[in-house]
């Protein structure tokens, strides 16, 4: 299954693979006496894959990743199952509730039985098997009415690609659950036409809307509210009708052309996206579900990791390139056997009739499809990816838009860019502006220097005014927290004209620096030996002199080489 591109998922083959894996894990755990809580996941995966290394050599890394993801998902599922069992009103698990654990949570019967036994909950595996055998197969769409036997003749589908008005003969009228000969004014019901050009909801595509008119097209009979198919018959839900209808009457069918064209654009886009995803991630990347509406579409696909923004940009660019190439889109009716021999993609083999419709874009895509499509890719106009998200373990959903809906997303972006370009000057404007900006920069620099000089002069005056007097001498001592050696020199130049002893400290790259100066007028009267021995205590060959003055708060410890005296 993995070699064929199948990954564990809630539906289809992915669901089968998930149940196979979980059933296998259950028996491995039983034999090896393991639990999810005590499991060494990396070691377990290595040992498990090593046993079957030759058999799965070509997909071993992929298989390892899938097992790792599935074991993590199983942990979450078991947690939900335990919470579900705790909430049971009694100590008995009915077959209906066991079916929920099996079908909705994907839990193997063996796990359900084991969980019930460990919690003392009664569960009958035999009754559960009997219950499951009585369940009807899943039906995608139930019949809107019980179709009378008279209407089970042949298919009433016409050309679903027709957009022009088309005549149809009423061969069936239904009111409630009964066949009737006429529908009176104001009544609602279902009508069957032959041929019918309205497209029902199939392949993920929404049904057509439109109206029915009298044969002479002078008066509208009714609006078509819904289109469904059952037993190969297409029924149109109509009403309240404006003109009475009767069996055998000929009416004009008018499909909502704009809606049909939008559906066709989006449906063709899903085929192109399928082809590009297979090219990007490998042939095993197959559609896991889709929705095609007139405004947008979404496409679900399996992958081990979410597409990156770069991957999404690449997909968008390549799909728009296909639109510009205006590739032709062909349709033809063939037998199912011939379609499969030609290699056409077929997602629902159990649902196809013996005669199927191939939609082919040569060299790009070939799929079985009954939906509406464009006649060449250029009719898509444009394409944009509007979103991408995870919808389950290993499943991702790309949302996209085509035509005017896609342009409506691009136009605001273009408008914002255009407005932004108005705000951003051109190269010519910049060339003219640069000299003026340089002049402003130079002027600003001169002003900054002037203001800095004024500040230093004022601060130097304040420093001088705060000087200390000691035995007839003036001492100027100042510690700067934001000035380095150059800053100290600038302040010293402003201060040294006044006779005094100066000692300034600052910081240069987180290191403390010092600058000292004695005015020449004090050189003859200043007793340097007394100062050095009295105020600068040293040892023999000092390396860390300490300045201790009565009026200086704190000590300054630094290597002597950083102490600079200027005379």
C-alpha positions in Angstrom: 0.0 0.0 0.0 2.8 2.4 0.9 4.6 1.7 -2.4 1.3 2.7 -4.2 1.4 6.1 -2.5 -1.1 5.3 0.3 -0.6 6.9 3.7 -2.7 6.4 6.9 -5.8 8.6 6.8 -9.4 8.6 8.1 -11.0 7.5 4.8 -10.6 5.0 1.9 -7.4 3.0 1.4 -5.7 5.2 4.0 -8.2 4.0 6.6 -7.5 0.3 5.7 -3.7 0.9 6.0 -4.2 2.6 9.4 -6.2 -0.4 10.7 -3.7 -2.8 9.4 -0.8 -0.9 11.1 -2.6 -0.6 14.4 -3.7 -4.3 14.4 0.0 -5.2 13.7 1.2 -2.9 16.5 -1.2 -4.4 18.9 0.2 -7.9 18.4 3.8 -6.7 18.4 3.1 -5.0 21.8 1.5 -8.2 23.1 4.4 -10.5 22.1 7.2 -8.1 23.2 5.3 -7.1 26.4 5.5 -3.4 25.4 3.3 -0.4 26.2 3.1 3.0 24.6 4.2 4.6 27.8 7.4 2.5 28.2 8.1 2.4 24.5 11.5 3.6 23.3 10.3 4.8 19.9 13.6 5.3 18.0 14.9 1.9 19.2 11.6 0.2 18.5 11.5 1.5 14.9 15.1 0.5 14.2 14.5 -3.1 15.4 11.1 -3.4 13.7 12.4 -2.2 10.3 15.6 -4.2 10.6 13.6 -7.4 10.7 12.1 -6.7 7.3 15.0 -4.7 5.8 15.3 -6.8 2.6 11.5 -6.8 2.0 11.1 -3.1 2.4 14.6 -1.9 1.4 13.3 0.6 -1.2 10.8 2.4 1.1 12.5 1.8 4.5 13.0 5.5 5.4 9.4 6.3 4.3 8.0 3.3 6.2 9.9 4.4 9.3 8.5 7.9 9.1 4.9 6.6 8.6 5.3 4.2 11.6 6.6 7.0 13.8 3.6 9.3 12.8 1.1 6.5 13.3 2.4 5.5 16.8 2.1 9.1 17.8 -1.5 9.3 16.4 -2.3 6.0 18.2 -1.3 7.6 21.5 -3.7 10.4 20.9 -6.5 8.0 19.9 -6.0 5.8 22.9 -6.2 8.8 25.2 -9.5 9.8 23.5 -10.8 6.2 23.8 -10.0 6.0 27.5 -11.8 9.3 28.1 -14.8 7.9 26.1 -14.9 4.7 28.2 -14.7 6.7 31.5 -17.7 8.6 30.4 -19.9 5.5 29.9 -23.0 5.5 32.1 -22.5 1.7 32.8 -19.8 -0.9 32.7 -21.0 -2.2 29.4 -19.8 -1.1 25.9 -22.6 -1.5 23.4 -21.9 -2.5 19.8 -23.1 1.0 18.6 -20.5 2.7 20.8 -17.8 0.2 19.9 -18.5 1.1 16.3 -17.8 4.7 17.1 -14.4 3.8 18.5 -13.6 1.6 15.5 -15.1 3.8 12.7 -14.6 7.3 14.0 -11.3 6.9 16.0 -9.9 4.1 13.8 -9.2 1.9 16.8 -8.7 -1.9 16.0 -11.1 -4.3 17.7 -8.2 -5.9 19.6 -7.4 -2.5 21.2 -11.0 -2.0 22.1 -11.2 -5.4 23.7 -7.9 -4.9 25.6 -9.0 -1.5 26.9 -12.4 -2.9 28.1 -10.7 -5.9 29.9 -8.2 -3.6 31.7 -11.0 -1.4 33.0 -13.6 -4.1 33.8 -16.0 -3.1 31.1 -18.1 -5.8 29.4 -17.7 -6.1 25.6 -18.8 -8.8 23.3 -16.5 -9.2 20.2 -19.0 -11.6 18.7 -22.0 -9.3 19.1 -19.9 -6.4 17.6 -19.1 -8.5 14.5 -22.8 -9.4 14.1 -23.7 -5.7 14.4 -21.2 -4.6 11.8 -22.4 -7.2 9.3 -25.9 -5.7 9.5 -24.7 -2.1 8.7 -25.7 -0.9 5.2 -22.8 0.3 3.0 -22.0 4.0 3.2 -24.2 6.1 0.8 -22.9 9.4 -0.3 -26.2 10.9 -1.2 -29.6 9.5 -0.2 -32.5 9.8 -2.7 -34.6 13.0 -2.4 -37.7 10.9 -3.0 -38.8 7.3 -3.6 -38.5 7.0 -7.4 -41.6 5.3 -8.8 -41.0 2.3 -11.0 -42.2 4.2 -14.1 -39.1 6.4 -14.0 -36.4 3.7 -13.9 -36.1 3.5 -17.7 -32.8 4.9 -18.8 -30.3 7.7 -18.0 -31.6 11.2 -18.6 -28.2 12.9 -18.6 -27.5 15.2 -21.6 -24.4 17.1 -22.4 -23.2 18.5 -19.1 -20.7 20.8 -20.9 -23.6 22.6 -22.7 -24.1 26.2 -21.7 -26.6 27.2 -24.3 -30.3 26.9 -23.8 -31.6 23.4 -24.4 -35.0 21.9 -24.7 -36.1 19.0 -22.5 -39.3 16.9 -22.2 -40.8 16.3 -18.8 -41.1 12.6 -18.2 -41.5 12.6 -14.4 -43.1 14.9 -11.8 -42.9 14.1 -8.1 -44.8 15.8 -5.3 -43.8 14.7 -1.8 -43.1 10.9 -2.2 -45.6 10.3 -5.0 -45.5 10.6 -8.8 -48.1 13.0 -10.1 -49.3 14.0 -13.6 -49.2 17.8 -12.9 -47.8 20.4 -10.6 -50.2 23.3 -10.0 -49.3 27.0 -9.6 -47.3 27.7 -6.4 -46.5 24.0 -5.7 -43.0 22.6 -5.1 -41.6 19.3 -6.3 -39.1 17.4 -8.4 -39.0 17.2 -12.2 -37.2 14.7 -14.5 -36.2 15.9 -17.9 -34.9 14.2 -21.0 -32.4 15.2 -22.0 -31.2 17.2 -18.9 -28.2 19.5 -19.1 -28.2 20.3 -15.3 -25.2 18.9 -13.6 -25.8 17.2 -10.2 -23.4 17.2 -7.3 -20.7 14.7 -8.2 -17.0 14.3 -7.8 -17.0 17.0 -5.2 -18.5 19.6 -7.5 -21.5 21.5 -6.5 -24.7 21.2 -8.5 -25.9 23.6 -11.1 -28.6 26.3 -10.6 -30.8 27.9 -13.2 -34.4 28.0 -14.4 -37.0 26.4 -16.6 -39.0 28.4 -19.2 -42.1 27.6 -21.3 -41.4 26.3 -24.8 -41.9 29.7 -26.4 -39.5 31.3 -23.8 -42.1 34.0 -23.0 -42.5 33.1 -19.4 -40.3 31.5 -16.7 -41.8 28.4 -15.2 -39.7 28.1 -12.1 -36.2 28.3 -10.6 -34.1 25.2 -10.2 -33.1 25.1 -6.5 -31.2 21.8 -6.3 -30.0 18.9 -8.6 -29.5 15.4 -7.4 -28.9 12.0 -9.0 -30.2 8.7 -7.9 -30.3 5.4 -9.8 -28.8 7.2 -12.8 -31.7 9.6 -12.9 -31.2 13.4 -12.5 -33.9 15.1 -10.5 -34.4 18.9 -10.4 -36.0 20.4 -7.3 -38.2 23.2 -8.4 -40.8 25.6 -7.0 -42.8 27.5 -6.1 -43.7 27.3 -9.8 -45.1 30.3 -11.7 -46.6 28.2 -14.5 -48.3 24.8 -14.1 -46.3 21.8 -15.4 -47.5 18.5 -16.8 -46.1 15.2 -18.0 -44.8 15.4 -21.6 -44.5 19.1 -21.6 -41.5 20.6 -23.4 -39.6 23.3 -21.4 -36.4 25.3 -22.1 -33.5 24.7 -19.7 -31.3 27.6 -18.8 -28.3 26.9 -16.7 -26.8 29.7 -14.6 -24.0 30.3 -17.1 -21.7 32.3 -14.9 -21.9 29.8 -12.0 -21.3 26.8 -14.4 -18.2 28.6 -15.9 -16.9 29.2 -12.4 -17.4 25.6 -11.5 -15.7 24.5 -14.7 -12.6 26.7 -14.0 -12.2 25.5 -10.5 -12.7 21.8 -11.4 -10.1 22.0 -14.2 -7.7 23.6 -11.7 -8.0 20.6 -9.4 -6.9 18.3 -12.2 -3.9 20.6 -12.9 -3.0 20.8 -9.2 -3.2 16.9 -9.0 -0.7 16.7 -11.9 1.7 19.2 -10.3 1.6 17.6 -6.9 2.5 14.2 -8.4 5.4 15.9 -10.2 6.5 17.6 -7.0 6.0 14.8 -4.4 5.8 11.6 -6.5 3.2 9.5 -8.4 1.8 8.2 -5.1 0.4 11.7 -4.2 -3.3 11.1 -5.1 -6.4 13.1 -4.3 -7.8 12.2 -0.9 -10.9 14.4 -1.3 -12.0 17.6 -2.9 -14.7 20.3 -3.1 -15.4 22.4 -6.1 -17.6 25.5 -5.7 -18.1 28.6 -7.8 -16.0 30.9 -5.5 -13.2 28.5 -4.5 -12.1 24.9 -4.4 -10.0 22.8 -2.1 -7.9 19.8 -2.8 -6.9 17.2 -0.1 -3.8 15.1 -0.5 -1.5 12.9 1.6 2.0 13.9 2.5 4.6 13.3 5.2 5.1 17.0 5.9 3.2 20.2 5.0 4.2 22.0 1.8 6.6 24.8 2.5 5.9 28.4 1.4 8.4 27.9 -1.4 6.6 24.8 -2.6 3.2 26.7 -2.6 4.8 29.6 -4.6 6.2 27.1 -7.1 2.8 25.3 -7.5 1.1 28.7 -8.1 3.7 29.8 -10.6 3.6 26.5 -12.6 -0.2 26.4 -12.7 -0.4 29.9 -13.9 2.1 29.0 -16.6 -0.2 26.2 -17.8 -3.0 28.8 -17.9 -0.9 31.0 -20.2 -0.1 28.1 -22.5 -3.8 27.6 -23.2 -3.7 23.8 -23.2 -6.7 22.1 -24.8 -9.0 20.0 -22.5 -10.6 17.0 -24.2 -13.5 14.8 -23.1 -14.5 11.4 -24.4 -16.7 8.5 -23.4 -15.0 5.1 -23.3 -15.4 1.8 -21.4 -14.0 1.5 -17.9 -11.6 -1.2 -19.0 -10.2 0.9 -21.8 -9.8 3.9 -19.5 -7.8 1.9 -17.0 -5.6 0.4 -19.8 -4.8 4.0 -21.0 -3.6 4.8 -17.4 -6.3 7.3 -16.5 -6.5 8.2 -12.8 -9.5 6.5 -11.2 -10.2 7.3 -7.5 -13.4 5.4 -6.9 -13.3 2.1 -8.9 -16.3 0.6 -7.0 -18.5 3.6 -8.1 -17.9 3.8 -11.8 -20.3 2.5 -14.5 -19.2 0.4 -17.4 -19.0 3.5 -19.6 -16.9 6.4 -18.2 -15.9 9.8 -19.2 -12.2 10.7 -19.6 -11.1 14.3 -19.1 -7.6 14.7 -20.6 -5.1 17.5 -20.9 -2.4 16.0 -23.2 1.0 15.5 -21.6 -0.3 16.9 -18.3 -3.4 15.0 -16.9 -5.8 12.2 -17.7 -8.6 11.4 -15.2 -12.0 9.8 -15.0 -14.4 12.7 -14.2 -18.1 13.5 -14.7 -17.8 17.2 -13.8 -17.8 20.4 -15.7 -14.5 21.6 -17.3 -13.2 24.4 -19.5 -12.2 23.7 -23.1 -8.7 25.1 -22.7 -6.7 26.1 -19.7 -6.6 29.8 -20.8 -10.2 30.0 -19.7 -9.1 29.8 -16.1 -7.8 33.3 -16.4 -5.6 33.3 -13.3 -5.0 31.1 -10.2 -4.0 31.8 -6.6 -3.5 29.6 -3.6 -5.6 31.1 -0.9 -4.6 28.8 1.9 -3.0 25.5 3.0 -3.6 23.6 6.3 -3.5 20.2 7.9 -6.8 18.3 8.1 -5.5 15.2 9.8 -2.5 13.0 10.3 -0.6 13.0 7.0 -3.4 14.9 5.2 -3.2 18.5 3.9 -5.6 20.7 2.1 -4.8 23.4 -0.5 -7.5 26.0 -1.1 -7.4 27.9 -4.4 -9.3 30.3 -6.6 -9.5 31.0 -10.3 -10.8 33.7 -12.7 -12.2 36.9 -11.1 -12.1 35.4 -7.6 -8.4 35.0 -8.0 -8.0 38.5 -9.5 -10.0 39.9 -6.6 -7.2 38.7 -4.3 -4.4 40.1 -6.5 -5.9 43.6 -7.2 -5.8 44.8 -3.6 -2.1 43.7 -3.4 -1.3 45.5 -6.7 -3.1 48.6 -5.4 -1.2 48.6 -2.2 2.1 48.1 -4.1 1.1 50.9 -6.5 0.4 53.3 -3.6 3.7 52.2 -1.9 5.6 53.0 -5.1 4.2 56.5 -5.0 5.6 57.0 -1.6 9.1 55.6 -2.6 11.1 58.1 -4.6 12.5 57.1 -8.0 16.2 56.9 -8.8 16.1 60.3 -10.5 14.5 61.8 -7.3 17.2 60.1 -5.2 20.0 61.5 -7.4 18.6 65.0 -6.9 18.0 64.4 -3.2 21.4 62.9 -2.2 23.4 66.2 -2.4 20.8 68.0 -0.3 20.8 65.2 2.2 24.6 65.2 2.4 24.5 69.0 3.1 21.9 68.5 5.8 24.0 65.7 7.3 27.1 68.0 7.3 25.1 70.8 8.8 23.7 68.5 11.4 27.1 67.2 12.3 28.5 70.7 12.8 25.5 71.6 14.9 26.0 68.4 17.0 29.7 69.3 17.5 28.8 72.9 18.5 26.2 71.7 21.0 28.6 69.1 22.4 31.3 71.8 22.8 28.8 74.1 24.6 27.8 71.3 26.9 31.5 70.4 27.7 32.3 74.1 28.5 29.3 74.4 30.8 30.1 71.0 32.5 33.8 72.0 32.8 32.7 75.2 34.5 30.5 73.2 36.9 33.4 70.8 37.6 35.7 73.7 38.5 33.1 75.2 40.7 32.9 71.9 42.6 36.7 71.7 43.2 38.1 70.8 46.6 40.6 72.9 48.6 43.2 71.2 50.7 46.1 73.0 52.5 45.9 75.9 50.1 45.8 73.8 47.0 42.9 73.3 44.6 42.0 69.7 43.7 39.7 68.7 40.9 38.7 65.1 41.1 35.9 63.6 38.8 34.7 60.2 37.8 32.9 60.0 34.4 30.8 56.9 33.7 30.4 57.6 29.9 33.7 59.1 28.8 36.8 57.3 27.5 40.4 58.5 27.2 39.6 61.0 24.4 36.7 62.4 26.4 39.0 62.9 29.4 41.6 64.7 27.3 38.9 67.1 26.0 37.8 68.0 29.5 41.4 68.3 30.6 42.1 70.8 27.9 39.1 72.9 29.1 40.2 72.7 32.8 44.0 72.9 32.8 44.3 76.7 32.3 43.3 77.1 36.0 46.0 76.4 38.6 45.0 73.2 40.3 45.7 69.5 40.7 43.5 67.5 38.3 42.7 63.8 38.4 40.0 62.4 36.0 38.7 58.8 35.6 36.6 57.2 32.9 35.9 53.9 31.1 37.4 52.7 27.8 35.8 49.4 26.6 34.8 48.4 30.1 38.3 49.2 31.5 38.9 52.1 33.9 41.3 54.7 32.6 42.9 57.7 34.5 44.3 61.1 33.5 46.2 63.4 35.9 47.6 66.9 35.5 49.3 69.5 37.7 49.3 73.1 36.7 52.9 74.5 36.0 52.3 77.3 38.7 52.2 74.5 41.3 55.3 72.8 40.1 57.7 74.8 42.3 55.7 74.8 45.5 54.2 71.3 45.2 56.0 68.7 47.2 55.8 65.6 45.0 57.5 63.3 47.4 55.2 64.2 50.2 52.2 63.8 47.9 53.3 60.4 46.5 54.2 59.1 50.0 51.2 60.6 51.8 48.4 60.2 49.3 49.5 57.4 46.9 50.5 54.5 49.1 52.8 52.1 47.4 54.9 49.1 48.1 58.3 48.3 46.6 58.0 48.3 42.8 54.2 49.0 43.0 51.9 47.4 40.5 48.5 48.5 41.8 48.7 52.0 43.3 45.7 53.1 45.4 44.7 56.7 45.5 43.1 57.6 48.8 42.2 61.2 49.3 40.0 62.4 52.2 37.6 64.1 49.9 37.5 61.4 47.2 34.8 58.7 47.6 36.1 55.3 47.0 39.5 53.8 45.9 40.8 53.4 42.4 42.7 50.1 41.8 44.4 49.8 38.4 47.8 48.9 37.0 50.2 51.8 37.2 50.6 51.9 33.5 47.1 53.2 33.1 47.9 56.2 35.4 49.1 59.0 33.2 50.6 62.2 34.6 50.9 65.2 32.4 53.2 68.1 33.6 
